[in-house]
Structure formats: C-alpha cells, structure tokens
Amino acid sequence: MKDSVYKLVELVGTSEKSWEEAAKLAVATANKSLRDIRIAEVVKLDMHLEDSRIVSYRARIKISFKYEDD
C-alpha cells in the first residue's frame, strides 16, 4: 500500500430544513473545488434562532481529501 497524505478542512453548511440537508450542502459545495474527498465527519450541530424560533440548521463538518502527487 502506498503512503498517503490527507488534508482536513472544516466547513459549515446551513439549511432551513434540517441538519442532514446542511451537511449535504457542505459536501456538495466542497465537491465543486476539491477532488478525491474521502471522509466527511460531522463535528457539531446547532441552530440559528431569531425571536426564539429556528431560522436555520447548521452542520459543522470536517472533510478529508487526498493530496495529489505531481
């Protein structure tokens, strides 16, 4: 097995519907500019509130992707 190096980035996705949708949006957005994403780990879930009402769900995720060899 070849040795590898991976980079971690942390992103926050938001959704008016759910934490799952927020996490999916973060991964989908990362897929537009990152290649070879290997792992997406949910680090924290929270909500944005206004007047004691839920406005949006937020999912903080860490994404791992492999560095490419030149």
Sequence and secondary structure as in RCSB ss.txt:
>XXXX:A:sequence
MKDSVYKLVELVGTSEKSWEEAAKLAVATANKSLRDIRIAEVVKLDMHLEDSRIVSYRARIKISFKYEDD
>XXXX:A:secstr
     EEEEEEEEEESS HHHHHHHHHHHHHTT  SEEEEEEEEEEEEEETTEEEEEEEEEEEEEE    
